[in-house]
Amino acid sequence: MKFKRITIDYKQMDGEPCIRNLRIPVATIIEMLAEGMSEREILDAYPDLESEDIKEALMFAAETVREKEMPLLR
């Protein structure tokens, strides 16, 4: 899957995946969602973001987890 809104630039944010070179890490968006913030609250907090950015951040996170073997505690 190709992501059009996720950028990785090793000269910016140490190569952390960000939204459209905005210095807004994908992880920040995922954390906000996990903490219960609504899409509207996130967009209000980051006016440069668009709804599609949030959707693509979720898809990127899902794809990233899918691609790795994760050790699970039992």
mmCIF file of the N, C-alpha and C atoms, coordinates in Angstrom:
data_MODEL
# 
_entry.id   MODEL 
# 
loop_
_atom_site.group_PDB 
_atom_site.id 
_atom_site.type_symbol 
_atom_site.label_atom_id 
_atom_site.label_alt_id 
_atom_site.label_comp_id 
_atom_site.label_asym_id 
_atom_site.label_entity_id 
_atom_site.label_seq_id 
_atom_site.pdbx_PDB_ins_code 
_atom_site.Cartn_x 
_atom_site.Cartn_y 
_atom_site.Cartn_z 
_atom_site.occupancy 
_atom_site.B_iso_or_equiv 
_atom_site.pdbx_formal_charge 
_atom_site.auth_seq_id 
_atom_site.auth_comp_id 
_atom_site.auth_asym_id 
_atom_site.auth_atom_id 
_atom_site.pdbx_PDB_model_num 
ATOM 1   N N  . MET A 1 1  ? 0.840   -1.177  0.000  1.00 0.00 ? 1  MET A N  1 
ATOM 2   C CA . MET A 1 1  ? 0.000   0.000   0.000  1.00 0.00 ? 1  MET A CA 1 
ATOM 3   C C  . MET A 1 1  ? 0.884   1.240   0.000  1.00 0.00 ? 1  MET A C  1 
ATOM 4   N N  . LYS A 1 2  ? 0.574   2.179   -0.834 1.00 0.00 ? 2  LYS A N  1 
ATOM 5   C CA . LYS A 1 2  ? 1.333   3.429   -0.896 1.00 0.00 ? 2  LYS A CA 1 
ATOM 6   C C  . LYS A 1 2  ? 0.575   4.510   -0.133 1.00 0.00 ? 2  LYS A C  1 
ATOM 7   N N  . PHE A 1 3  ? 1.304   5.235   0.665  1.00 0.00 ? 3  PHE A N  1 
ATOM 8   C CA . PHE A 1 3  ? 0.718   6.302   1.470  1.00 0.00 ? 3  PHE A CA 1 
ATOM 9   C C  . PHE A 1 3  ? 1.113   7.645   0.872  1.00 0.00 ? 3  PHE A C  1 
ATOM 10  N N  . LYS A 1 4  ? 0.126   8.439   0.528  1.00 0.00 ? 4  LYS A N  1 
ATOM 11  C CA . LYS A 1 4  ? 0.374   9.729   -0.107 1.00 0.00 ? 4  LYS A CA 1 
ATOM 12  C C  . LYS A 1 4  ? 0.520   10.857  0.909  1.00 0.00 ? 4  LYS A C  1 
ATOM 13  N N  . ARG A 1 5  ? 0.017   10.655  2.123  1.00 0.00 ? 5  ARG A N  1 
ATOM 14  C CA . ARG A 1 5  ? 0.012   11.717  3.122  1.00 0.00 ? 5  ARG A CA 1 
ATOM 15  C C  . ARG A 1 5  ? 1.032   11.496  4.239  1.00 0.00 ? 5  ARG A C  1 
ATOM 16  N N  . ILE A 1 6  ? 1.726   10.384  4.203  1.00 0.00 ? 6  ILE A N  1 
ATOM 17  C CA . ILE A 1 6  ? 2.728   10.070  5.219  1.00 0.00 ? 6  ILE A CA 1 
ATOM 18  C C  . ILE A 1 6  ? 4.103   10.289  4.605  1.00 0.00 ? 6  ILE A C  1 
ATOM 19  N N  . THR A 1 7  ? 4.927   11.076  5.280  1.00 0.00 ? 7  THR A N  1 
ATOM 20  C CA . THR A 1 7  ? 6.267   11.342  4.773  1.00 0.00 ? 7  THR A CA 1 
ATOM 21  C C  . THR A 1 7  ? 7.296   10.937  5.821  1.00 0.00 ? 7  THR A C  1 
ATOM 22  N N  . ILE A 1 8  ? 8.425   10.483  5.320  1.00 0.00 ? 8  ILE A N  1 
ATOM 23  C CA . ILE A 1 8  ? 9.549   10.136  6.186  1.00 0.00 ? 8  ILE A CA 1 
ATOM 24  C C  . ILE A 1 8  ? 10.771  10.835  5.610  1.00 0.00 ? 8  ILE A C  1 
ATOM 25  N N  . ASP A 1 9  ? 11.296  11.767  6.388  1.00 0.00 ? 9  ASP A N  1 
ATOM 26  C CA . ASP A 1 9  ? 12.457  12.540  5.982  1.00 0.00 ? 9  ASP A CA 1 
ATOM 27  C C  . ASP A 1 9  ? 13.453  12.465  7.135  1.00 0.00 ? 9  ASP A C  1 
ATOM 28  N N  . TYR A 1 10 ? 14.583  11.832  6.895  1.00 0.00 ? 10 TYR A N  1 
ATOM 29  C CA . TYR A 1 10 ? 15.553  11.620  7.962  1.00 0.00 ? 10 TYR A CA 1 
ATOM 30  C C  . TYR A 1 10 ? 16.196  12.929  8.444  1.00 0.00 ? 10 TYR A C  1 
ATOM 31  N N  . LYS A 1 11 ? 15.994  14.006  7.722  1.00 0.00 ? 11 LYS A N  1 
ATOM 32  C CA . LYS A 1 11 ? 16.478  15.317  8.154  1.00 0.00 ? 11 LYS A CA 1 
ATOM 33  C C  . LYS A 1 11 ? 15.436  16.048  9.005  1.00 0.00 ? 11 LYS A C  1 
ATOM 34  N N  . GLN A 1 12 ? 14.265  15.488  9.092  1.00 0.00 ? 12 GLN A N  1 
ATOM 35  C CA . GLN A 1 12 ? 13.169  16.105  9.847  1.00 0.00 ? 12 GLN A CA 1 
ATOM 36  C C  . GLN A 1 12 ? 12.634  15.098  10.857 1.00 0.00 ? 12 GLN A C  1 
ATOM 37  N N  . MET A 1 13 ? 12.571  15.472  12.110 1.00 0.00 ? 13 MET A N  1 
ATOM 38  C CA . MET A 1 13 ? 12.000  14.628  13.162 1.00 0.00 ? 13 MET A CA 1 
ATOM 39  C C  . MET A 1 13 ? 12.706  13.272  13.250 1.00 0.00 ? 13 MET A C  1 
ATOM 40  N N  . ASP A 1 14 ? 14.001  13.242  12.918 1.00 0.00 ? 14 ASP A N  1 
ATOM 41  C CA . ASP A 1 14 ? 14.797  12.007  12.960 1.00 0.00 ? 14 ASP A CA 1 
ATOM 42  C C  . ASP A 1 14 ? 14.194  10.871  12.153 1.00 0.00 ? 14 ASP A C  1 
ATOM 43  N N  . GLY A 1 15 ? 13.494  11.199  11.087 1.00 0.00 ? 15 GLY A N  1 
ATOM 44  C CA . GLY A 1 15 ? 12.928  10.178  10.220 1.00 0.00 ? 15 GLY A CA 1 
ATOM 45  C C  . GLY A 1 15 ? 11.631  9.573   10.713 1.00 0.00 ? 15 GLY A C  1 
ATOM 46  N N  . GLU A 1 16 ? 11.043  10.159  11.722 1.00 0.00 ? 16 GLU A N  1 
ATOM 47  C CA . GLU A 1 16 ? 9.763   9.653   12.232 1.00 0.00 ? 16 GLU A CA 1 
ATOM 48  C C  . GLU A 1 16 ? 8.669   9.922   11.190 1.00 0.00 ? 16 GLU A C  1 
ATOM 49  N N  . PRO A 1 17 ? 7.801   8.947   10.938 1.00 0.00 ? 17 PRO A N  1 
ATOM 50  C CA . PRO A 1 17 ? 6.723   9.171   9.979  1.00 0.00 ? 17 PRO A CA 1 
ATOM 51  C C  . PRO A 1 17 ? 5.829   10.338  10.416 1.00 0.00 ? 17 PRO A C  1 
ATOM 52  N N  . CYS A 1 18 ? 5.639   11.270  9.502  1.00 0.00 ? 18 CYS A N  1 
ATOM 53  C CA . CYS A 1 18 ? 4.850   12.469  9.786  1.00 0.00 ? 18 CYS A CA 1 
ATOM 54  C C  . CYS A 1 18 ? 3.754   12.634  8.732  1.00 0.00 ? 18 CYS A C  1 
ATOM 55  N N  . ILE A 1 19 ? 2.869   13.548  9.024  1.00 0.00 ? 19 ILE A N  1 
ATOM 56  C CA . ILE A 1 19 ? 1.805   13.877  8.089  1.00 0.00 ? 19 ILE A CA 1 
ATOM 57  C C  . ILE A 1 19 ? 2.309   14.978  7.155  1.00 0.00 ? 19 ILE A C  1 
ATOM 58  N N  . ARG A 1 20 ? 2.373   14.690  5.873  1.00 0.00 ? 20 ARG A N  1 
ATOM 59  C CA . ARG A 1 20 ? 2.685   15.647  4.808  1.00 0.00 ? 20 ARG A CA 1 
ATOM 60  C C  . ARG A 1 20 ? 3.790   16.641  5.134  1.00 0.00 ? 20 ARG A C  1 
ATOM 61  N N  . ASN A 1 21 ? 4.883   16.191  5.710  1.00 0.00 ? 21 ASN A N  1 
ATOM 62  C CA . ASN A 1 21 ? 6.019   17.064  6.055  1.00 0.00 ? 21 ASN A CA 1 
ATOM 63  C C  . ASN A 1 21 ? 5.638   18.192  7.004  1.00 0.00 ? 21 ASN A C  1 
ATOM 64  N N  . LEU A 1 22 ? 4.590   18.004  7.787  1.00 0.00 ? 22 LEU A N  1 
ATOM 65  C CA . LEU A 1 22 ? 4.115   19.061  8.684  1.00 0.00 ? 22 LEU A CA 1 
ATOM 66  C C  . LEU A 1 22 ? 4.748   19.016  10.064 1.00 0.00 ? 22 LEU A C  1 
ATOM 67  N N  . ARG A 1 23 ? 5.628   18.072  10.306 1.00 0.00 ? 23 ARG A N  1 
ATOM 68  C CA . ARG A 1 23 ? 6.212   17.889  11.643 1.00 0.00 ? 23 ARG A CA 1 
ATOM 69  C C  . ARG A 1 23 ? 5.153   17.476  12.666 1.00 0.00 ? 23 ARG A C  1 
ATOM 70  N N  . ILE A 1 24 ? 4.145   16.814  12.179 1.00 0.00 ? 24 ILE A N  1 
ATOM 71  C CA . ILE A 1 24 ? 3.126   16.229  13.048 1.00 0.00 ? 24 ILE A CA 1 
ATOM 72  C C  . ILE A 1 24 ? 3.275   14.714  12.898 1.00 0.00 ? 24 ILE A C  1 
ATOM 73  N N  . PRO A 1 25 ? 3.878   14.060  13.898 1.00 0.00 ? 25 PRO A N  1 
ATOM 74  C CA . PRO A 1 25 ? 4.113   12.621  13.783 1.00 0.00 ? 25 PRO A CA 1 
ATOM 75  C C  . PRO A 1 25 ? 2.815   11.805  13.727 1.00 0.00 ? 25 PRO A C  1 
ATOM 76  N N  . VAL A 1 26 ? 2.851   10.757  12.950 1.00 0.00 ? 26 VAL A N  1 
ATOM 77  C CA . VAL A 1 26 ? 1.723   9.832   12.891 1.00 0.00 ? 26 VAL A CA 1 
ATOM 78  C C  . VAL A 1 26 ? 1.410   9.324   14.300 1.00 0.00 ? 26 VAL A C  1 
ATOM 79  N N  . ALA A 1 27 ? 2.449   9.033   15.071 1.00 0.00 ? 27 ALA A N  1 
ATOM 80  C CA . ALA A 1 27 ? 2.253   8.514   16.431 1.00 0.00 ? 27 ALA A CA 1 
ATOM 81  C C  . ALA A 1 27 ? 1.450   9.483   17.291 1.00 0.00 ? 27 ALA A C  1 
ATOM 82  N N  . THR A 1 28 ? 1.633   10.769  17.096 1.00 0.00 ? 28 THR A N  1 
ATOM 83  C CA . THR A 1 28 ? 0.879   11.764  17.860 1.00 0.00 ? 28 THR A CA 1 
ATOM 84  C C  . THR A 1 28 ? -0.607  11.658  17.552 1.00 0.00 ? 28 THR A C  1 
ATOM 85  N N  . ILE A 1 29 ? -0.941  11.505  16.287 1.00 0.00 ? 29 ILE A N  1 
ATOM 86  C CA . ILE A 1 29 ? -2.348  11.376  15.888 1.00 0.00 ? 29 ILE A CA 1 
ATOM 87  C C  . ILE A 1 29 ? -2.946  10.103  16.477 1.00 0.00 ? 29 ILE A C  1 
ATOM 88  N N  . ILE A 1 30 ? -2.217  8.999   16.405 1.00 0.00 ? 30 ILE A N  1 
ATOM 89  C CA . ILE A 1 30 ? -2.709  7.724   16.937 1.00 0.00 ? 30 ILE A CA 1 
ATOM 90  C C  . ILE A 1 30 ? -2.912  7.825   18.442 1.00 0.00 ? 30 ILE A C  1 
ATOM 91  N N  . GLU A 1 31 ? -1.980  8.450   19.137 1.00 0.00 ? 31 GLU A N  1 
ATOM 92  C CA . GLU A 1 31 ? -2.112  8.628   20.591 1.00 0.00 ? 31 GLU A CA 1 
ATOM 93  C C  . GLU A 1 31 ? -3.350  9.451   20.937 1.00 0.00 ? 31 GLU A C  1 
ATOM 94  N N  . MET A 1 32 ? -3.575  10.509  20.200 1.00 0.00 ? 32 MET A N  1 
ATOM 95  C CA . MET A 1 32 ? -4.742  11.357  20.455 1.00 0.00 ? 32 MET A CA 1 
ATOM 96  C C  . MET A 1 32 ? -6.037  10.565  20.291 1.00 0.00 ? 32 MET A C  1 
ATOM 97  N N  . LEU A 1 33 ? -6.092  9.759   19.244 1.00 0.00 ? 33 LEU A N  1 
ATOM 98  C CA . LEU A 1 33 ? -7.269  8.915   19.033 1.00 0.00 ? 33 LEU A CA 1 
ATOM 99  C C  . LEU A 1 33 ? -7.424  7.904   20.166 1.00 0.00 ? 33 LEU A C  1 
ATOM 100 N N  . ALA A 1 34 ? -6.312  7.310   20.587 1.00 0.00 ? 34 ALA A N  1 
ATOM 101 C CA . ALA A 1 34 ? -6.345  6.318   21.667 1.00 0.00 ? 34 ALA A CA 1 
ATOM 102 C C  . ALA A 1 34 ? -6.792  6.942   22.985 1.00 0.00 ? 34 ALA A C  1 
ATOM 103 N N  . GLU A 1 35 ? -6.487  8.212   23.172 1.00 0.00 ? 35 GLU A N  1 
ATOM 104 C CA . GLU A 1 35 ? -6.893  8.910   24.394 1.00 0.00 ? 35 GLU A CA 1 
ATOM 105 C C  . GLU A 1 35 ? -8.350  9.353   24.338 1.00 0.00 ? 35 GLU A C  1 
ATOM 106 N N  . GLY A 1 36 ? -9.001  9.100   23.215 1.00 0.00 ? 36 GLY A N  1 
ATOM 107 C CA . GLY A 1 36 ? -10.430 9.399   23.117 1.00 0.00 ? 36 GLY A CA 1 
ATOM 108 C C  . GLY A 1 36 ? -10.781 10.713  22.442 1.00 0.00 ? 36 GLY A C  1 
ATOM 109 N N  . MET A 1 37 ? -9.790  11.383  21.877 1.00 0.00 ? 37 MET A N  1 
ATOM 110 C CA . MET A 1 37 ? -10.097 12.631  21.180 1.00 0.00 ? 37 MET A CA 1 
ATOM 111 C C  . MET A 1 37 ? -10.862 12.331  19.894 1.00 0.00 ? 37 MET A C  1 
ATOM 112 N N  . SER A 1 38 ? -11.795 13.178  19.579 1.00 0.00 ? 38 SER A N  1 
ATOM 113 C CA . SER A 1 38 ? -12.560 13.020  18.343 1.00 0.00 ? 38 SER A CA 1 
ATOM 114 C C  . SER A 1 38 ? -11.756 13.596  17.175 1.00 0.00 ? 38 SER A C  1 
ATOM 115 N N  . GLU A 1 39 ? -12.175 13.239  15.994 1.00 0.00 ? 39 GLU A N  1 
ATOM 116 C CA . GLU A 1 39 ? -11.531 13.784  14.805 1.00 0.00 ? 39 GLU A CA 1 
ATOM 117 C C  . GLU A 1 39 ? -11.616 15.311  14.829 1.00 0.00 ? 39 GLU A C  1 
ATOM 118 N N  . ARG A 1 40 ? -12.742 15.844  15.186 1.00 0.00 ? 40 ARG A N  1 
ATOM 119 C CA . ARG A 1 40 ? -12.930 17.296  15.241 1.00 0.00 ? 40 ARG A CA 1 
ATOM 120 C C  . ARG A 1 40 ? -11.963 17.940  16.232 1.00 0.00 ? 40 ARG A C  1 
ATOM 121 N N  . GLU A 1 41 ? -11.779 17.328  17.393 1.00 0.00 ? 41 GLU A N  1 
ATOM 122 C CA . GLU A 1 41 ? -10.852 17.870  18.391 1.00 0.00 ? 41 GLU A CA 1 
ATOM 123 C C  . GLU A 1 41 ? -9.415  17.888  17.875 1.00 0.00 ? 41 GLU A C  1 
ATOM 124 N N  . ILE A 1 42 ? -9.048  16.831  17.167 1.00 0.00 ? 42 ILE A N  1 
ATOM 125 C CA . ILE A 1 42 ? -7.698  16.754  16.607 1.00 0.00 ? 42 ILE A CA 1 
ATOM 126 C C  . ILE A 1 42 ? -7.517  17.812  15.527 1.00 0.00 ? 42 ILE A C  1 
ATOM 127 N N  . LEU A 1 43 ? -8.506  17.958  14.671 1.00 0.00 ? 43 LEU A N  1 
ATOM 128 C CA . LEU A 1 43 ? -8.420  18.965  13.612 1.00 0.00 ? 43 LEU A CA 1 
ATOM 129 C C  . LEU A 1 43 ? -8.384  20.373  14.188 1.00 0.00 ? 43 LEU A C  1 
ATOM 130 N N  . ASP A 1 44 ? -9.093  20.588  15.290 1.00 0.00 ? 44 ASP A N  1 
ATOM 131 C CA . ASP A 1 44 ? -9.056  21.900  15.946 1.00 0.00 ? 44 ASP A CA 1 
ATOM 132 C C  . ASP A 1 44 ? -7.687  22.158  16.582 1.00 0.00 ? 44 ASP A C  1 
ATOM 133 N N  . ALA A 1 45 ? -7.082  21.101  17.130 1.00 0.00 ? 45 ALA A N  1 
ATOM 134 C CA . ALA A 1 45 ? -5.773  21.232  17.771 1.00 0.00 ? 45 ALA A CA 1 
ATOM 135 C C  . ALA A 1 45 ? -4.655  21.446  16.743 1.00 0.00 ? 45 ALA A C  1 
ATOM 136 N N  . TYR A 1 46 ? -4.825  20.891  15.565 1.00 0.00 ? 46 TYR A N  1 
ATOM 137 C CA . TYR A 1 46 ? -3.838  20.993  14.488 1.00 0.00 ? 46 TYR A CA 1 
ATOM 138 C C  . TYR A 1 46 ? -4.541  21.484  13.221 1.00 0.00 ? 46 TYR A C  1 
ATOM 139 N N  . PRO A 1 47 ? -4.719  22.794  13.076 1.00 0.00 ? 47 PRO A N  1 
ATOM 140 C CA . PRO A 1 47 ? -5.472  23.341  11.943 1.00 0.00 ? 47 PRO A CA 1 
ATOM 141 C C  . PRO A 1 47 ? -4.924  22.978  10.561 1.00 0.00 ? 47 PRO A C  1 
ATOM 142 N N  . ASP A 1 48 ? -3.651  22.612  10.477 1.00 0.00 ? 48 ASP A N  1 
ATOM 143 C CA . ASP A 1 48 ? -3.080  22.231  9.178  1.00 0.00 ? 48 ASP A CA 1 
ATOM 144 C C  . ASP A 1 48 ? -3.480  20.824  8.745  1.00 0.00 ? 48 ASP A C  1 
ATOM 145 N N  . LEU A 1 49 ? -3.999  20.045  9.667  1.00 0.00 ? 49 LEU A N  1 
ATOM 146 C CA . LEU A 1 49 ? -4.427  18.679  9.341  1.00 0.00 ? 49 LEU A CA 1 
ATOM 147 C C  . LEU A 1 49 ? -5.757  18.679  8.599  1.00 0.00 ? 49 LEU A C  1 
ATOM 148 N N  . GLU A 1 50 ? -5.952  17.610  7.846  1.00 0.00 ? 50 GLU A N  1 
ATOM 149 C CA . GLU A 1 50 ? -7.216  17.375  7.156  1.00 0.00 ? 50 GLU A CA 1 
ATOM 150 C C  . GLU A 1 50 ? -7.742  16.012  7.592  1.00 0.00 ? 50 GLU A C  1 
ATOM 151 N N  . SER A 1 51 ? -9.009  15.817  7.426  1.00 0.00 ? 51 SER A N  1 
ATOM 152 C CA . SER A 1 51 ? -9.651  14.564  7.812  1.00 0.00 ? 51 SER A CA 1 
ATOM 153 C C  . SER A 1 51 ? -8.954  13.357  7.189  1.00 0.00 ? 51 SER A C  1 
ATOM 154 N N  . GLU A 1 52 ? -8.562  13.481  5.938  1.00 0.00 ? 52 GLU A N  1 
ATOM 155 C CA . GLU A 1 52 ? -7.890  12.372  5.239  1.00 0.00 ? 52 GLU A CA 1 
ATOM 156 C C  . GLU A 1 52 ? -6.540  12.050  5.879  1.00 0.00 ? 52 GLU A C  1 
ATOM 157 N N  . ASP A 1 53 ? -5.898  13.032  6.486  1.00 0.00 ? 53 ASP A N  1 
ATOM 158 C CA . ASP A 1 53 ? -4.628  12.784  7.174  1.00 0.00 ? 53 ASP A CA 1 
ATOM 159 C C  . ASP A 1 53 ? -4.837  11.817  8.336  1.00 0.00 ? 53 ASP A C  1 
ATOM 160 N N  . ILE A 1 54 ? -5.896  12.018  9.077  1.00 0.00 ? 54 ILE A N  1 
ATOM 161 C CA . ILE A 1 54 ? -6.188  11.157  10.227 1.00 0.00 ? 54 ILE A CA 1 
ATOM 162 C C  . ILE A 1 54 ? -6.495  9.742   9.764  1.00 0.00 ? 54 ILE A C  1 
ATOM 163 N N  . LYS A 1 55 ? -7.282  9.624   8.721  1.00 0.00 ? 55 LYS A N  1 
ATOM 164 C CA . LYS A 1 55 ? -7.613  8.295   8.184  1.00 0.00 ? 55 LYS A CA 1 
ATOM 165 C C  . LYS A 1 55 ? -6.359  7.574   7.699  1.00 0.00 ? 55 LYS A C  1 
ATOM 166 N N  . GLU A 1 56 ? -5.496  8.300   7.014  1.00 0.00 ? 56 GLU A N  1 
ATOM 167 C CA . GLU A 1 56 ? -4.277  7.660   6.509  1.00 0.00 ? 56 GLU A CA 1 
ATOM 168 C C  . GLU A 1 56 ? -3.322  7.312   7.649  1.00 0.00 ? 56 GLU A C  1 
ATOM 169 N N  . ALA A 1 57 ? -3.292  8.126   8.696  1.00 0.00 ? 57 ALA A N  1 
ATOM 170 C CA . ALA A 1 57 ? -2.464  7.797   9.869  1.00 0.00 ? 57 ALA A CA 1 
ATOM 171 C C  . ALA A 1 57 ? -2.916  6.476   10.480 1.00 0.00 ? 57 ALA A C  1 
ATOM 172 N N  . LEU A 1 58 ? -4.216  6.273   10.568 1.00 0.00 ? 58 LEU A N  1 
ATOM 173 C CA . LEU A 1 58 ? -4.743  5.001   11.090 1.00 0.00 ? 58 LEU A CA 1 
ATOM 174 C C  . LEU A 1 58 ? -4.379  3.835   10.174 1.00 0.00 ? 58 LEU A C  1 
ATOM 175 N N  . MET A 1 59 ? -4.504  4.028   8.885  1.00 0.00 ? 59 MET A N  1 
ATOM 176 C CA . MET A 1 59 ? -4.151  2.967   7.936  1.00 0.00 ? 59 MET A CA 1 
ATOM 177 C C  . MET A 1 59 ? -2.654  2.654   8.011  1.00 0.00 ? 59 MET A C  1 
ATOM 178 N N  . PHE A 1 60 ? -1.839  3.684   8.146  1.00 0.00 ? 60 PHE A N  1 
ATOM 179 C CA . PHE A 1 60 ? -0.395  3.494   8.263  1.00 0.00 ? 60 PHE A CA 1 
ATOM 180 C C  . PHE A 1 60 ? -0.062  2.708   9.521  1.00 0.00 ? 60 PHE A C  1 
ATOM 181 N N  . ALA A 1 61 ? -0.701  3.061   10.623 1.00 0.00 ? 61 ALA A N  1 
ATOM 182 C CA . ALA A 1 61 ? -0.465  2.345   11.885 1.00 0.00 ? 61 ALA A CA 1 
ATOM 183 C C  . ALA A 1 61 ? -0.876  0.886   11.753 1.00 0.00 ? 61 ALA A C  1 
ATOM 184 N N  . ALA A 1 62 ? -2.013  0.642   11.144 1.00 0.00 ? 62 ALA A N  1 
ATOM 185 C CA . ALA A 1 62 ? -2.477  -0.735  10.963 1.00 0.00 ? 62 ALA A CA 1 
ATOM 186 C C  . ALA A 1 62 ? -1.511  -1.523  10.095 1.00 0.00 ? 62 ALA A C  1 
ATOM 187 N N  . GLU A 1 63 ? -1.042  -0.921  9.033  1.00 0.00 ? 63 GLU A N  1 
ATOM 188 C CA . GLU A 1 63 ? -0.108  -1.601  8.135  1.00 0.00 ? 63 GLU A CA 1 
ATOM 189 C C  . GLU A 1 63 ? 1.230   -1.848  8.820  1.00 0.00 ? 63 GLU A C  1 
ATOM 190 N N  . THR A 1 64 ? 1.673   -0.906  9.617  1.00 0.00 ? 64 THR A N  1 
ATOM 191 C CA . THR A 1 64 ? 2.935   -1.051  10.337 1.00 0.00 ? 64 THR A CA 1 
ATOM 192 C C  . THR A 1 64 ? 2.872   -2.217  11.318 1.00 0.00 ? 64 THR A C  1 
ATOM 193 N N  . VAL A 1 65 ? 1.790   -2.327  12.046 1.00 0.00 ? 65 VAL A N  1 
ATOM 194 C CA . VAL A 1 65 ? 1.627   -3.430  12.997 1.00 0.00 ? 65 VAL A CA 1 
ATOM 195 C C  . VAL A 1 65 ? 1.508   -4.757  12.257 1.00 0.00 ? 65 VAL A C  1 
ATOM 196 N N  . ARG A 1 66 ? 0.820   -4.752  11.155 1.00 0.00 ? 66 ARG A N  1 
ATOM 197 C CA . ARG A 1 66 ? 0.628   -5.970  10.364 1.00 0.00 ? 66 ARG A CA 1 
ATOM 198 C C  . ARG A 1 66 ? 1.952   -6.504  9.846  1.00 0.00 ? 66 ARG A C  1 
ATOM 199 N N  . GLU A 1 67 ? 2.889   -5.634  9.562  1.00 0.00 ? 67 GLU A N  1 
ATOM 200 C CA . GLU A 1 67 ? 4.154   -6.023  8.956  1.00 0.00 ? 67 GLU A CA 1 
ATOM 201 C C  . GLU A 1 67 ? 5.187   -6.539  9.943  1.00 0.00 ? 67 GLU A C  1 
ATOM 202 N N  . LYS A 1 68 ? 4.938   -6.455  11.233 1.00 0.00 ? 68 LYS A N  1 
ATOM 203 C CA . LYS A 1 68 ? 5.936   -6.840  12.219 1.00 0.00 ? 68 LYS A CA 1 
ATOM 204 C C  . LYS A 1 68 ? 5.449   -8.000  13.063 1.00 0.00 ? 68 LYS A C  1 
ATOM 205 N N  . GLU A 1 69 ? 6.391   -8.801  13.492 1.00 0.00 ? 69 GLU A N  1 
ATOM 206 C CA . GLU A 1 69 ? 6.064   -9.817  14.489 1.00 0.00 ? 69 GLU A CA 1 
ATOM 207 C C  . GLU A 1 69 ? 6.142   -9.142  15.848 1.00 0.00 ? 69 GLU A C  1 
ATOM 208 N N  . MET A 1 70 ? 5.080   -9.247  16.609 1.00 0.00 ? 70 MET A N  1 
ATOM 209 C CA . MET A 1 70 ? 5.027   -8.597  17.901 1.00 0.00 ? 70 MET A CA 1 
ATOM 210 C C  . MET A 1 70 ? 5.011   -9.672  18.997 1.00 0.00 ? 70 MET A C  1 
ATOM 211 N N  . PRO A 1 71 ? 5.943   -9.610  19.927 1.00 0.00 ? 71 PRO A N  1 
ATOM 212 C CA . PRO A 1 71 ? 5.905   -10.570 21.028 1.00 0.00 ? 71 PRO A CA 1 
ATOM 213 C C  . PRO A 1 71 ? 4.742   -10.225 21.959 1.00 0.00 ? 71 PRO A C  1 
ATOM 214 N N  . LEU A 1 72 ? 3.971   -11.221 22.288 1.00 0.00 ? 72 LEU A N  1 
ATOM 215 C CA . LEU A 1 72 ? 2.819   -11.017 23.176 1.00 0.00 ? 72 LEU A CA 1 
ATOM 216 C C  . LEU A 1 72 ? 3.086   -11.676 24.522 1.00 0.00 ? 72 LEU A C  1 
ATOM 217 N N  . LEU A 1 73 ? 2.747   -10.987 25.578 1.00 0.00 ? 73 LEU A N  1 
ATOM 218 C CA . LEU A 1 73 ? 2.874   -11.556 26.918 1.00 0.00 ? 73 LEU A CA 1 
ATOM 219 C C  . LEU A 1 73 ? 1.714   -12.502 27.172 1.00 0.00 ? 73 LEU A C  1 
ATOM 220 N N  . ARG A 1 74 ? 1.993   -13.579 27.839 1.00 0.00 ? 74 ARG A N  1 
ATOM 221 C CA . ARG A 1 74 ? 0.910   -14.524 28.153 1.00 0.00 ? 74 ARG A CA 1 
ATOM 222 C C  . ARG A 1 74 ? 0.750   -14.607 29.636 1.00 0.00 ? 74 ARG A C  1 
# 
